[in-house]
Amino acid sequence: MANDLMEKIISLCKRRGFVYPSSEIYGGFANIYDFGPLGSLLAKNIRDVWIKKMVQERNNMYLIDGSILMHPKAWEASGHTAAFTDPLIQCPLCKKRFRADKLEGWELEKDNQTGKWNVLNQGSLICPDCNGDLIPEVKEFNLLMTTSVGSVEGEKTKVYLKGESCQNIYLDFLPIRDTMGAKIPFGIAQIGKAFRNEITLGKFLFKVREFEQMDIEYFCSPEEAKKLYEEWKNIRFNWYIDTIGLSKDRLRWRQHSSQERIFYARDAWDIEYKFFDDFDELEGIHDRSDYDLKQQGKFSGKALDYFDPVSKTRFIPNIIECSGGLQRTFLAVLSESYQEEKVNNEKRVFLKIKPSLSPYKVAVFPLVANKDNLTEKAENVFNLLKPEFMTMWDSIGNIGKRYRRQDEIGTPWCITIDYQTLEDDTVTIRDRDTMEQQRIKIEEIIIWIKEQLHA
Ligand code: GAP
C-alpha cells in the first residue's frame, strides 16, 4: 500500500508538472530532480511560510542568502574534508556501491573526528543487487562534491560545493554581529542548496544529491542553551503541524544515541515523519555547543565571540541548529495530502494541501467555452484575480473534468462563470475538499479568498 502510494505520487508529480528527473532527455542524471511549473510554486510556498514564521514573525532573526562556493578552509575547519564520510562497499562483480551500515547484519561505528568507520559486526556478504560475493573491505567515502575556481589552468583552487547549507551562517556571524547590532540570543536563517555524493539513493526526492536546506542557527549564551534548545524543538515540531498541515500521528521525535551524535553536540533529536512505510528524518535539531564558532575562529584567526554589555563578559556563543529539508517537506506535503475517493462511481484524486501551500489558489472557468459572452466575462474575472493570486484558466472539456484536473493539483477553489453571472454578477465558487458550491458576488471574490487563506 505504502509503495503503491509512492508510485502514485511519483506518477502525479511527473504527469502534472510537479517534479521532472533532471536532464531526462539524456536518461536522467545522478538522482537529481527539477521542480516543474507546479512543483516550483509548491516549493516557493513552503519557503515563503518558513520565512514568514521563522523570520518575519520573530524579532531576533536575520535572513541571509549565502553563496554556494566558500573558502575551502571553512570545510577543513568544520571537519567535513576529513570526517564527512560514509562507509562504502563496492561489489566486484556488478560494481554497484552500497553503504555498509545499510547492508543486512552489518554494524559499524564512526569516529566523527577522523571520519574512519570501524566494523563492529560483519553482516551479509551477498550483493543485494546481483547476489555476487562482496569483499568485506569498507572504504571511507567523502560525500563532499568538488569543483575548481580560477581562470588560469594549473592555478585553479579546488573548492567544495556546500555539503551542508548552514556553513556560511557561521562565517556571517561576525558581519551580522557588527553591522546589524544583533543582541544575543539571535538567529540567522537561510534557505540554501546543499550537495552530497550520496552512495545510496532512492525513495524519489527523499535522498538526492542536490537539495535545499532550511536552516536556523540560533546564537545564545551557554547558560541559555538548554532552555532555548527545548523551545526550538517545540517551535519546529509545531511548524510542521500548524503551518505545513502534517498530522501529529505521522510525526515523532527520535533522539540520537551517544555513538551517533557528533562528538561536540550536547544533544541531537530528529523530527521524523512517516513518509510511506517507515518513519524517516525530516529535520535535525542539534545543540552544537560553541564548536562551530570556535573552529572557524581558530582556522581564520578571527575572534568569533560576543561581548555581553549586561554581564560585561565576552564568550563564544553556543548554537542551537534547526536544519530541515525542502525536498523532504515537499514530499511529506504530497504524501500527507494525496487522497482518493469514489464520486458517482468514478475515482476522484485530490491533493488536500493547505490553501496557503497550494500552487494555484483559484481556477476560473467559463461554463461553456464556445459562448463569447461567457468567455469574455470569465476573462474579466480571471484578469481581476491574477494580480492577487496564482490563478489558472481552464476552458477545455466539461466542467466535471476541469474540477478533476484542479483537484489533482490541489487548487482549493474553482470559480465558474455561468448564465446567471451575466444577469447578476455572481459566480459559483466550489470547494476542493467538500465539492460544495456557493454563489458569491464578483466584487467579493478577492476578499473572500483572502479571508479563507488567513483562516
Ligand atoms: N547542518 C545540519 C545538517 O546538514 P543533516 O541531518 O545532514 O544536518 C538536515 O541534514 C536535513 O537536510 C535533513 O533532516 C533532511 O531533511 C535534509 N537532507 C539531508 N540529506 C538529504 C538528501 N540527500 N536529500 C534530501 N534531503 C536531505
Boltz pocket constraint, residues with backbone or C-beta under 6 A from the ligand:
constraints:
  - pocket:
      binder: B
      contacts: [[A, 163], [A, 164], [A, 165], [A, 166], [A, 196], [A, 198], [A, 205], [A, 206], [A, 207], [A, 208], [A, 209], [A, 211], [A, 212], [A, 213], [A, 281], [A, 282], [A, 283], [A, 284], [A, 321], [A, 323], [A, 324], [A, 325], [A, 326], [A, 327], [A, 328]]
      max_distance: 6.0
